[in-house]
């Protein structure tokens, strides 16, 4: 069966992608490699080992029995860009996996850490609990 031999730039051994026909498109090769290697949220740069030609057109044809080198590169627009607002980040428990900019995450971390500190200090003065709920001063009397 026709195949393309590929290896990642950091590996020493080649793996094989098997397909039907005399050639495979670059897009199909990338999808098969990503599925086989269980890659997500990245793009692949594929270079012919013999000619050092980099394949760039996803509709381009790669002949069978070609040996290529694969490199992972950051994804280009595959990630959902709808990010959380700053108010939503203040309430988020796991900021590491939150979909927001790094600056907003840092602001949320600073807010969350200072909220616990200041809430214990000001709690007695303002009559507010650590969770922002008003306390009744006169109900205890």
Secondary structure as GFF3:
##gff-version 3
##sequence-region A 1 141
A	DSSP	beta_strand	3	8	.	.	.	ID=ss1
A	DSSP	beta_strand	15	18	.	.	.	ID=ss2
A	DSSP	beta_strand	23	25	.	.	.	ID=ss3
A	DSSP	alpha_helix	26	37	.	.	.	ID=ss4
A	DSSP	beta_strand	42	48	.	.	.	ID=ss5
A	DSSP	beta_strand	54	55	.	.	.	ID=ss6
A	DSSP	beta_strand	61	63	.	.	.	ID=ss7
A	DSSP	beta_strand	67	74	.	.	.	ID=ss8
A	DSSP	alpha_helix	86	91	.	.	.	ID=ss9
A	DSSP	alpha_helix	102	126	.	.	.	ID=ss10
A	DSSP	three_ten_helix	138	140	.	.	.	ID=ss11
###
